[in-house]
Amino acid sequence: MRLVLSCAALFSAIGTAQAQVAAGTVITNVANLQVPGANGGEQTIASNPATLTVGEILDVALVRSNGATGAVAADAGSVAAVTLTNRGNGSEAFVVVASPADTSVRVRLIAIDVDGDGRFDPQRDSVLGDDRLTPPVAPGATLALLVVLDSAGTAAVDTALMVTATAATGSGAAGTVYPGRGDGGGDAIVGSTGATARLSIPVAGTPTAAPRFEKTQSVRAPDGSTAAVRGSIVTYTLAATFTGAITGARIHDGVPAGTTYVAGSLRLDGATLSDTADADAGGFDAGAIDVALGDVPAAARRTVTFQVKIQ
């Protein structure tokens, strides 16, 4: 008696040996048992089919677009272009989040770079919604993304932008299973990347122009003229104009030789400051005025005035 066992695997959609089998693919296997027949021939007996559905592997990668390596400027409207690759074997949407390392820069929006030119065009590129969810990305396909930044209006510093992409189906430790949530009703299994990719992009602070500081003077003589003579009062105006926000600025000015300070003449933005060291921002001591400007916002101007008398 001769027995011959053979197996035939029937695949609905399988790529090359190197490619991943598509998630949701149904693999059916039927075995045949061949035995001698009653009349000297052979009889074939088929087994029951063994069927399984290929699970969906959740994997993702993020890289800078077009091989970029340099820092992105912190200017309003500057763009960080990144490319997302679905490394899994199923069609998958991803949640994309961009987080600055500090408050010197903000994320305005994240968009799909429809034409791949690395520039944001509101008439053409598709902005992700508040959920930051991409459309489904085919297995092995890429999606060009743009992270559009805004300056926060604070002192510009070098910082970083962390971009994260996570599979919408789920993420976690490699091997984590989400039953029945893969393509075609199969399981979804977290791949080697944890179904999350992270990319840190350097952001270069835009140098802020130095404050402009100007000193002007006016003279009033005892006779009402502008002659610089004994007894004339000289009013000094010190004006500081700031481009960017700043903390800890001070104005210090010594009383020039040949003059004496006029008590009670010190002002900050028109408000009187006492001459002694107390709770207000300024004072006069050791032949000089000193005024603390405190926290100054961007595009602000602070003006200090005081008077001296020519001896």
Secondary structure, 3 states (H helix, E strand, C coil): CCCEEEEEEEECCCCCCCCCCCCCCEEEEEEEEEEECCCCCEEEEECCCEEEECCEEECEEEEEHHHCCCCEECCCCCEEEEEEEECCCCCECEEEEEEECCCCEEEEEEEECCCCCCCCCCCCCEECCCCCECCCECCCCEEEEEEEEEECCCCCCCEEEEEEEEECCCCCCCCCEECCCCHHHCCEEECCCCCEEEEEEEEECCCCCCCEEEEEEEEECCCCCCCCCCCCEEEEEEEEEECCCEEEEEEEEECCCCEEECCCCCEECCEECCCCCCCCCEEEECCEEEEEEEEECCCEEEEEEEEEEEC
